[in-house]
């Protein structure tokens, strides 16, 4: 944060440093961004890859058809699970402790 510079430096130095940095708002919980990235990745893989599009109208039609199909299925994503489920489902990412 900008305030952290003023805690660490004299006001003139802090102001000079803060002016050199572009601060961008980032939501505390960016799960919406993960969902958007997943959606774009799926669209690219399922709809656009290895398929030449002759013009913008064809591209819009393909994306609309894909979007309708995906939204009709409404698979969704469940981001929450209990700790015991996480240990079972994500077993491969937990460290192995040798006794």
N, C-alpha and C positions, 0 to 999 in steps of 0.2 A: 504494500500500500504506500501511498505518498507519505502518510504519516510516519512510516518506519524510517524514511530518510531523515526526517526532522528529529527523530529520536536518536539517530546515530551520528548526525553531522551538525555542524553549526548552521544556522538558518540560511546564510548566503550560499554555502556549499550545497546544502540540501536542495534549495530552490534551483540551482544550476543543474544538478543531477536530474531532478524531477522533470525539468523542461526538455531533457534529452530523451526521455522515455515516453513511449506511447502506451498508455494504460488502456486495456480493453476489458470491458465487462465480461465476466465469465460466470455463469450461474453456478451456485454452490453444488447443485446436483445436475450434472450434464447428461443424465440418462436419455433425455429427449434427443440429444445429439447422437448418441450411440444408435438409437432406433432409426434416425434419419440416415446415418451412414450404412446401417444394415440394409435398409430399404433400397438405397441407391446402388449398393453392391449387388443385391439380388436382381434388381432391374437390369443392371449392366450384364450380369452373367446369363440371366434367363431370357432376356428380350433383345439385347443389342449386340452381344458378341458374335462375331463371325457372320453378321448379316448386313450386307451393304444396303444403305437407305438412299434411294435416288434423290429424294427431295424432302423438304421439311414437312409437307403434308403426309407423306408416307410414314415418316418418323413419328409424327403426332398420332397417327392412326395406330401404329404398332404399340406405342406406349399406352394409349388409351385402352386398347384391347387387353394388354397385359395387366394394367392397373385394375380394370373391371374384374378380370378373372381372379387376381390375387385378393381383392377386397371382398369378392363374393365368398371365397373360402374362409376368410377371417380367422386365420390360424393364430395370430397374436403371439406375444412373448410373455412368459411368466418370469419376472426378474427376481422373485422372492422364493426362498426356500428355508427350511429349518437347518440348523447347524449339522444335525445328524445326516440329513439328506445331502448337504453340501459335501460332507466327508465321503459319502458313498458315491455320489455322482461325479465328483471332481477328484477322485482318488489319485488319478495320475499326476495332478499338480501339487499334491501335498508331499512334503519331504518324507523320505524314508528314514526312520530312526533305527539304527542297529543297536541291539542290546548286548 
